Amino acid sequence: MQIQHETVQSVRSQRSLAQHDASRCTWLVLALGLLALLAGGCGGANDTSGDGTESDSSATAEASNAADADESASGDSEAEEDANDEDAKPQQKEKAIKVDAGEVRRGELIIPVYADGVIRTPRSVEIRTKLAGELVQVLVADGQEVKQGQLLARIDERPYRLDLEENRYRHFQALSQVAAEADTFTINHEALSLFSQQRKELEKLYTKGNLTREEYQARLLELELAALQQGAFRQDVFEQRTGLAEARVGAERAKLNLENTEIRAPFAGVVQGLVVVPGEIVSVGTPICSIFNNDRLEAVVNVLRCDRITQGPKVSDFESALARICNAKFAVAVKSGTSALHIACLAAGIGPGDEVITSLITFVASANCAVYCGARPVFADIDPRTYNISPLEIEKRLTSKTRAIIPVHFAGQSCDMITIRTIIKKTESKYGHKIFLIEDASHALGSNYSHDPVGSCRYSDMVVTSFHPVKHITTGEGGAIMTANDELYWKLNRLRSHGITSTPSEIIYKDSGFAQTDSSEIPVINPWYYEQQLLGFNYRITDIQCALGLSQLKKIDAFRKRRKEIVVLYNEAFQDVNDITIPFEADGCESNFHLYVLLFDFEQIGINRADFMRKLKDQGIQTQVHYIPVHTQPYYQKNFNYKWSDFPKAEDYYKKCLSIPIFPAMTNHDVNYVTATITKVFT
C-alpha cells in the first residue's frame, strides 16, 4: 500500500475575489496553495505518524492527518520535519500515480490525487481505486455531504473469484439454451473424455500464468459449447437447470462473502463527480469520486475577505481557543515551534553563562533554543521505558548555573512533571535563584498528565507546542507558548513582534507618545507612535494560518480518539512478538500519540535497520528514526565536547528505535497491512 500527500501544481484566483486588490489576490493564491499542501497532513499526518508523524504515516491513504492527514509515522521543528518527518507515513512514489503506464501494483491503496491545478484543486481530493476488481457497492450519492471516515464504497479485493463464478453462471445459461433447442441427443463419451482432458490442460496453462483470466474464461466457454454440440452432455441436466442453479448461487455467494476493501472519505465535505457505478469492473487508479472540502477553505477565504490578513482578530481568536483546550491562562501564537522555544528562553532571561538542561531524544531545536541565547545546553539521559528525560538524571546535572529545564514530552507522553517540579523546588532553595521549567510539548497537544491537559502550566512556567503539518493540528507552520504568568505573557507578546508596543499604558516617552491636550482631557496616543522596548523578532503568525488552526482545533478530540484506537491495534499485534518492544505508557499519562515507536533488537534478529526500512518502503510503508541523539551531532560535539558513550541509555534506544505510521486517517485495513508487512519482513 502506498500513500502520497496531495500536491498541487497551480492555483488561480477565484472569481468571487476578483474585485479585491492585487495584494489580496496574491495572498489568496498563497493561502490556497498552502491549504492544498495541507490537505494531506496533520499530522496529522502525522505524523509515520507523528512526526514520523507524524504522518498523517500511512499504511494507506485515503487521506492524511489534519487535512486529513494528521498522522503518523508520524516529527518536530521545521528542519526536522523537512529532514525526517513525513511522520513516517507510508509514502507514494511520484511515478506510481501513472496508473495508465502500469506502474501501480495490485494492493497499493487509494492515492488522494489533486486534479488539474485549477482553483478547485485545494478544495477537493480525488479518490481512486486501490486495486483492480468490481466496485461492489457505492454507499453515497453525488452531491451528498459526508463526514471524515464515512464509507464511500466497497471494492472486491479478489475480483477473479467473482468473475469466475459469474462467467460460470453465464456459461451454464448459454449451454442450457443450446441443450433446450436440441430435439434429442445421445451422450458422446469420446467427446466428454476429450472435453475433460482439454479442460485440465487449459487449467494448467491458467495456473502457470500462461493465460490471462479473460483468455481462460473465453477458451473454457468455447470448449463447453463445442462439447455440448458434440453430445458430451445430457439434455436432462440442462432441462433440470441443476448446474444453472448452482452457478447462480455461486455468483451470489461470491458477491456476498468475498472480503471487500472499504473506501472512506478522507475528510468532511461534499461528494462530487461519481465516476463509477456498482458492478463496474475498475482498474487500479480509476477515479471513484472527489470530495469537496469546505471547512478549512472557507475559514481561510473568510479571512481574505476581511480588512486584515495579519495581526488581525483571528490570531487572538486562535490563542483563546488554544488556551481553553489546554486549560491555560494565556497562549501566544508564533510562526513556528522553534520560534516559540526561542522566545520562551528569552522571556525566562536565559543568557550567556547559564545552563539549560534538556533531553537527548528530541529534535535539535529543543537544545538550539538555549544556544541562541548564549547558554550552554546540558543533556540528561532518558528513562528507558518512556524514552523521556529521566528526573534522576536531571538531578545529577543541576548546578548553580542551571537557569532552566526543558523536558520534552516525547511521542506525546508527558514527562514526570511532578517529580521534576519537586527537584526544581529543592534546587531553587539550595542555590537561591529561580529555575524556569519550560515544557516542550510539540508532540503532546491533546495529551493529559495527572488529569490535566498538557499545556495547563500547572507544573511549569511555560509550555511550548508546534503546528507544523506533521503535528496533531496544523497552521502550515506555527507554534505557541502557554503560560499562567502575566509578566511572561507580556514579554512573549513583545518578543514575537520586534519588541514593539503602541499600547498607551506601556508608553515610556509620554511627551513624544501623546498628543498635547487640555490637562482635563484623557491623554490620546499619537496615531503614528510606537516604541521598541525590547530586542524582539518578527515571529508573528498570520490570520490566515490561525483561521486554519481554528478549523482544526475543533477536530482535536476526534484525532486523539482515532490515534488511540490505532495504538491499541498496534499493541495487540506486536506485544507478543519476540525482539520487538511496544511503547510503554506511564501511570497518570494519557498520550495523544504523535509517534508510535517500536524497539527492534536488530542485532539479535540479524537484520540491518537501513535494509529493514528500505524493504518496508518498497512495500509502501515509510518509517523513520526519532531521533538521532542530539549530543552526537557534529555541532554539539565540536562546540560543547560531547561524545558517543556519554549517554548509554539514549544511545541504546537510538540503535533500536523505529517509528511506524500513525495518523487519524488510517483505516483498520491500513493498520493491518502495516502490521502484517512488518511481521513478514521482520521474520
TIMAR-920548 format. One record per residue (C-alpha): y, x, z. Coordinates in steps of 0.2 Angstrom, whole numbers, padded with zeros to 4 digits, always signed. Each point is the difference from the previous one (the first is absolute). Layout:
YXZ ...
# end
This chain:
+0000+0000+0000 +0017+0006-0003 +0017-0005+0004 +0017+0004-0006 +0017-0003+0007 +0010-0011-0013 +0012+0010-0010 +0015-0005-0011 +0007+0007-0015 +0017-0008-0001 +0010-0014+0007 +0014-0010-0008 +0014-0009+0008 -0003-0019+0003 +0011-0013-0009 +0005-0008+0016 +0008+0016+0005 +0009+0004-0016 +0017-0005+0006 -0001+0013+0014 +0009+0016-0003 -0008+0016-0007 -0003+0007+0018 -0009-0016+0005 -0011+0001-0015 -0004+0018+0003 -0005-0004+0018 -0011-0014-0006 -0009+0011-0012 -0003+0012+0014 -0005-0013+0012 -0012-0009-0011 -0008+0017-0005 -0002+0004+0018 -0008-0017+0003 -0012+0002-0014 -0005+0017+0007 -0003-0008+0016 -0010-0015-0006 -0015+0011+0004 +0003+0007+0016 +0002-0001+0017 -0007+0007+0007 -0002-0007+0000 -0009+0008-0010 -0001+0007+0009 -0005+0006+0002 -0020+0010-0006 +0006-0008+0009 +0014+0005+0010 +0007+0011-0005 -0015+0005-0006 +0006-0015+0002 +0002-0003-0002 -0005-0007-0013 +0003-0015-0003 -0019+0016-0003 -0010-0010-0009 -0017-0002-0004 +0006-0014-0012 +0016-0006-0004 +0005-0017-0003 +0015+0006+0008 +0008+0013+0011 +0006-0001+0018 +0017-0006+0002 +0003-0006-0017 -0014-0004+0002 -0005+0016+0003 +0002+0005+0017 -0014+0009+0004 -0011+0014+0001 -0008+0015-0001 +0014-0004+0005 +0022+0022+0008 +0018+0004+0006 +0017+0007-0004 +0006+0002-0018 -0008+0016-0006 -0015-0004+0009 -0002-0017-0008 +0003+0009-0017 -0012+0014+0004 -0014-0009+0009 +0002-0018+0002 -0005-0012-0013 -0007-0006+0016 -0016+0007-0006 -0002-0016-0010 -0013+0000-0014 +0010+0005-0015 -0001-0005-0018 +0002+0013-0013 +0013-0004-0013 -0011+0000-0014 -0012-0012+0008 +0012-0014-0005 -0004+0002-0018 -0014-0012+0001 -0001-0002-0019 -0005+0018-0002 -0014-0003+0012 +0006+0012+0013 -0003-0012+0015 -0017+0000+0007 -0010-0015+0006 +0003-0003+0018 +0018+0006+0000 +0010-0014+0008 +0016-0010-0004 +0014+0011-0006 +0017-0008+0004 +0010+0005-0016 +0018-0004-0003 +0003-0007-0017 +0012+0006-0013 +0015+0006+0009 +0011-0015-0002 +0010-0008+0015 -0015-0010+0006 -0010+0017+0003 +0005+0002+0018 -0003-0019+0003 -0018-0001-0005 -0016+0009+0001 -0013-0002-0014 -0017-0003+0007 -0015+0006-0011 -0018-0001+0001 -0009+0013+0010 -0016+0000-0010 -0008-0008-0016 -0009-0017+0002 +0003-0019+0001 +0015-0007+0009 -0010-0012+0011 +0015-0009+0008 +0019-0001-0001 +0006-0007+0017 +0018-0001-0003 +0010-0008-0014 +0015+0007-0010 +0016-0003+0009 -0009-0002+0017 +0008+0009+0015 -0013+0012+0009 +0000+0010+0016 -0004+0018+0001 -0019+0002+0000 -0003-0018-0007 -0015-0001-0011 +0005-0001-0018 -0017+0001-0009 -0018+0006+0000 -0008+0011-0012 -0019+0003-0002 -0004+0018+0005 -0017-0001-0010 +0004-0010-0015 -0015+0006-0010 -0012-0010+0011 +0011-0015-0003 +0000+0003-0019 -0019+0002+0000 -0003-0016+0009 +0013-0010-0011 -0007+0008-0016 -0018-0005+0005 +0006-0017+0003 +0008+0000-0018 -0016+0007-0007 -0011-0013+0007 +0012-0013-0007 -0001+0007-0017 -0019+0002+0001 -0002-0018+0006 +0010-0006-0014 -0012+0008-0013 -0015-0005+0009 +0006-0018+0001 +0003-0001-0019 -0018+0006-0004 -0013-0013-0003 -0015+0010+0005 -0005+0018+0003 -0014+0010+0007 +0002+0015+0011 -0001+0016-0010 -0007+0012+0013 +0003+0015-0012 +0019-0005-0001 +0000-0002+0019 -0008+0017+0003 +0013+0008-0012 +0014-0009+0009 -0005+0007+0017 -0002+0017-0007 +0017+0000-0009 +0008-0007+0016 -0006+0014+0011 +0006+0013-0013 +0017-0008+0000 +0001+0000+0019 -0004+0018+0000 +0014+0004-0012 +0012-0010+0011 -0006+0008+0016 +0002+0017-0007 +0018-0004-0006 -0004+0001-0018 +0006-0018-0002 +0016-0009+0006 -0002-0016+0010 +0006-0010-0015 -0012+0009-0012 -0014-0003+0011 +0003-0018+0002 +0003-0003-0019 -0016+0009-0004 -0010-0010+0013 +0007-0016-0007 -0006+0005-0018 -0017+0004+0007 -0002-0016+0009 +0005-0011-0015 -0011+0010-0012 -0015-0002+0012 +0003-0018+0002 +0001-0002-0019 -0017+0009-0002 -0008-0012+0013 +0000+0012+0015 +0005-0014+0012 -0007-0018+0003 +0011-0014-0004 -0004-0010+0016 +0008+0014+0011 +0017-0003-0009 -0002-0019+0000 -0003+0001+0019 +0016+0011+0001 -0008+0010+0014 +0007+0016-0006 +0016-0008-0003 +0002-0007+0017 -0004+0017+0008 +0012+0009-0011 +0014-0013+0005 -0004+0003+0019 +0000+0018-0003 +0017+0000-0008 +0007-0011+0014 -0008+0011+0013 +0008+0015-0007 +0017-0008+0000 -0002-0005+0018 -0009+0015+0008 +0006+0016-0008 +0012+0010+0011 +0018-0003-0006 +0015+0011+0002 +0015-0008+0007 +0017+0002-0008 +0014-0003+0013 +0019+0000-0001 +0008+0016+0004 +0015-0009+0008 +0008-0017+0002 +0008-0007-0016 -0003-0011-0015 -0014+0001-0012 +0006+0003-0018 -0009+0001-0016 -0018-0003+0003 -0009+0008-0015 -0018-0004+0003 -0010-0015+0004 -0016-0003+0010 -0016+0004-0010 +0009+0013-0011 -0008+0017-0002 +0013+0013+0004 +0000+0019-0001 +0007+0012+0012 +0019-0001+0001 +0002-0017-0008 +0015-0008+0008 -0004-0015+0011 +0018-0004+0005 +0016+0007+0007 +0008-0004+0017 +0019-0003+0001 +0005+0008+0016 +0017-0007+0006 +0003+0003+0018 +0004+0019-0001 +0009-0003-0016 +0011-0014+0006 +0004+0010+0016 +0007+0014-0011 +0008-0010-0013 +0009-0010+0013 +0008+0016+0007 +0005+0005-0018 +0009-0017-0001 +0010+0004+0015 +0016+0010+0002 -0008+0015+0009 -0016+0009-0004 +0002+0013+0013 +0007+0000+0018 -0001-0018-0001 -0008-0014+0011 -0018+0002-0006 -0001+0017+0010 +0005-0008+0016 -0012-0015-0004 -0014+0012-0003 +0004+0010+0016 +0000-0016+0011 -0017-0006-0008 -0008+0017+0003 +0007+0001+0018 -0007-0017+0004 -0018+0004-0007 +0000+0016+0010 +0008-0008+0016 +0013+0013-0001 +0019-0001+0005 +0007+0009-0015 -0007+0006-0017 +0010+0011-0012 -0006+0001-0018 +0001+0015-0010 -0005+0007-0017 -0017+0008+0005 -0011+0004+0015 +0005+0018-0001 +0018-0005+0001 -0004-0011+0015 -0009+0015+0009 +0015+0011-0004 +0013-0010+0007 -0011-0005+0015 +0000+0018+0005 +0018+0002-0003 +0004-0015+0011 -0011+0008+0013 +0011+0015-0001 -0014+0012-0006 +0007+0017-0005 -0002+0018-0001 -0010+0008+0015 -0009-0017+0003 -0019-0003-0002 -0007-0016-0006 -0019-0004+0002 -0009-0009-0013 -0017-0003-0008 -0009+0011-0013 -0009-0014-0009 +0015-0008-0008 +0011+0002-0015 +0011+0015+0001 +0016-0011+0003 -0005-0003+0018 +0003+0018+0003 +0013+0004-0013 +0012-0012+0009 +0001+0012+0014 +0003+0015-0011 +0014-0009-0009 +0009+0000+0017 -0003+0018+0003 -0014-0003+0013 -0017+0008+0001 -0015-0011-0004 -0014+0001+0014 -0017-0007-0005 -0012-0007+0012 -0019-0003-0005 -0007-0017-0003 -0012-0011+0010 -0016+0001-0010 -0004-0018+0001 +0016-0008-0005 +0007+0015-0010 +0017-0003+0009 +0009+0013+0010 -0008+0003+0016 +0010-0003+0016 -0009+0014+0009 +0005+0012-0014 +0018-0006+0001 +0000+0004+0018 -0005+0018-0003 +0014+0003-0012 +0015-0007+0010 +0013+0013+0004 +0018+0000+0006 +0005+0000-0018 -0009-0016-0004 +0013-0013-0006 -0011-0013-0009 -0018-0005-0003 -0005-0009-0017 -0017-0008+0002 -0007-0006-0017 -0009-0016+0000 -0013+0006-0012 -0008-0012-0012 +0008-0015+0009 -0007+0003+0018 +0013+0003+0013 -0001+0016+0011 -0003-0001+0018 +0018-0004+0004 -0002-0004+0018 -0007+0017+0004 +0012+0009-0011 +0015-0009+0009 -0007+0004+0017 -0001+0019-0005 +0018-0001-0006 +0006-0007+0016 -0008+0013+0010 +0007+0014-0011 +0017-0007+0000 +0000+0001+0019 -0006+0018-0001 +0013+0006-0012 +0014-0011+0004 +0004-0006-0018 -0004-0015-0012 -0015+0002-0011 +0001-0013-0015 -0015-0009-0005 +0001-0005-0019 -0015-0009-0006 -0005+0003-0019 -0007-0017-0004 +0000+0002-0019 -0018-0005+0000 +0001-0013+0013 +0012-0015-0004 -0010-0015+0006 -0011+0009+0012 +0000-0004+0019 -0001+0011+0015 -0004-0007+0017 +0005-0017-0006 +0017+0005-0007 +0004+0002-0018 +0002+0019-0005 +0019+0001-0002 +0005-0009+0016 +0006+0017+0007 -0008-0005+0017 -0006+0018+0003 +0012+0010-0011 +0018+0002-0005 -0003-0003-0019 -0013-0005-0012 +0000+0005-0018 -0009-0009-0014 -0001+0002-0019 +0001-0013-0015 -0007+0011-0013 -0011-0010-0013 -0016+0006+0008 +0005-0007+0017 -0003-0017+0008 +0016-0007-0008 +0011+0008-0012 +0018+0001-0005 -0004+0012-0014 +0006+0015+0010 +0006-0003+0018 -0001+0002+0018 +0006-0006+0017 +0003+0005+0018 -0002-0012+0014 +0008+0003+0017 +0005-0010+0016 +0015+0013+0004 +0017-0006-0005 +0007+0018-0001 -0014+0006-0011 +0002-0016-0011 +0018+0005-0003 -0004+0018-0004 -0014-0005-0012 +0012-0012-0009 +0013+0013-0002 -0012+0014-0005 -0007-0010-0015 +0017-0002-0008 +0009+0016+0001 +0005-0002+0018 +0014-0012-0006 +0007-0015+0009 +0013-0013-0003 -0004-0010+0015 +0017-0004+0009 -0006+0003+0017 -0007+0017-0004 +0015+0007-0009 +0006+0016+0008 +0017+0004-0009 +0008-0017+0004 +0017+0004-0007 -0008+0004-0017 -0013-0014+0001 +0011-0015+0004 +0014-0008-0008 +0017+0000+0009 +0002-0018+0008 +0010-0008+0013 -0007+0005+0017 -0004-0018+0004 -0012-0001-0015 -0018+0006-0001 -0001+0017-0009 -0008-0002-0018 -0009+0015-0007 +0007+0006-0017 -0011-0007-0014 -0003+0018-0007 -0003+0009+0016 -0016+0008+0006 -0005+0015+0011 -0014+0012-0001 -0005+0003+0018 -0017+0009-0003 -0008+0011-0013 -0011-0014-0008 -0009-0002-0016 -0002-0013-0014 -0016-0007+0006 +0005-0018-0003 -0013-0013-0007 +0006-0013-0013 +0000-0019+0001 -0012-0001-0014 -0013+0010+0009 +0003-0010+0016 -0002-0016-0009 -0017+0006-0006 -0004+0006+0017 +0004-0018+0007 -0011-0008-0012 -0015+0011+0005 +0003-0001+0019 -0005-0018-0001 -0017+0006-0006 -0003+0013+0014 -0012-0011+0010 -0011-0004-0016 +0000+0018-0004 -0006+0005+0017 -0013-0013+0001 -0008+0005-0017 +0000+0019+0004 -0009-0004+0016 -0013-0010-0009 -0003+0015-0012 -0001+0012+0015 -0014-0011+0007 -0010+0000-0016 +0002+0019-0002 -0005+0003+0018 -0016-0011-0002 -0004+0010-0016 +0002+0017+0007 -0003-0001+0019 -0018+0005-0001 +0000+0012-0014 -0004+0018+0005 +0013+0013-0002 +0014-0013-0002 +0012-0004+0015 +0010-0016-0001 +0018-0002+0008 +0001-0002+0018 +0012-0013+0007 +0006+0003+0018 +0001-0013+0014 +0017-0009-0001 +0003+0004-0018 +0000-0012-0014 +0002+0010-0016 +0007-0007-0016 -0010+0013-0009 +0011+0009-0012 -0015+0012-0004 -0018-0001+0002 -0007+0017+0003 -0018+0005+0000 -0006+0017+0007 -0014+0007-0011 -0010+0015+0006 +0001+0008-0017 -0008+0016+0005 -0015-0009+0008 -0002-0011-0016 +0001+0015-0011 +0014-0007-0011 +0017+0007-0005 +0014-0012+0005 +0010+0003-0016 -0016-0004-0011 -0003-0015+0011 +0018-0007-0003 -0002+0004-0019 -0016-0010-0001 +0008-0015+0009 +0015+0001-0012 -0012+0000-0015 -0006-0017+0007 +0018-0006+0002 +0002+0003+0018 +0015+0011+0005 -0001+0008+0017 +0012+0012+0009 +0001+0012+0014 +0012-0004+0014 +0006+0013+0005 +0000+0018-0003 +0005+0006+0018 +0018+0004+0000 -0002+0017+0008 -0010+0007-0014 +0014-0003-0013 +0008+0016-0006 +0017-0004+0006 -0005-0003+0017 -0011+0015+0001 +0014+0011-0007 +0014-0006+0010 -0008-0005+0017 -0016+0012+0000 -0013-0014+0000 -0017+0004-0006 -0017-0007-0004 -0011-0001+0016 +0015-0005+0011 -0005-0018+0001 -0019-0002-0001 -0001-0018+0002 +0012-0004-0014 -0008+0013-0011 -0017-0008+0003 +0006-0017-0004 +0008+0007-0016 -0016+0007-0006 -0009-0017+0001 +0013-0014-0003 +0001-0011-0015 +0010-0016-0002 -0007-0014-0011 +0009-0015-0007 +0007-0013+0011 +0014-0012-0005 +0002-0019+0002 -0004-0005-0018 -0018+0007+0001 -0013-0013-0002 -0017+0001+0009 -0007+0004-0017 +0011+0015+0000 -0005+0005+0017 -0018-0001-0004 +0002+0010-0015 +0009+0014+0009 -0014+0000+0014 -0014-0001-0012 +0007+0014-0011 +0004+0012+0014 -0017-0003+0007 -0008+0004-0017 +0010+0015-0003 -0002+0006+0018 -0019-0001+0000 
# end
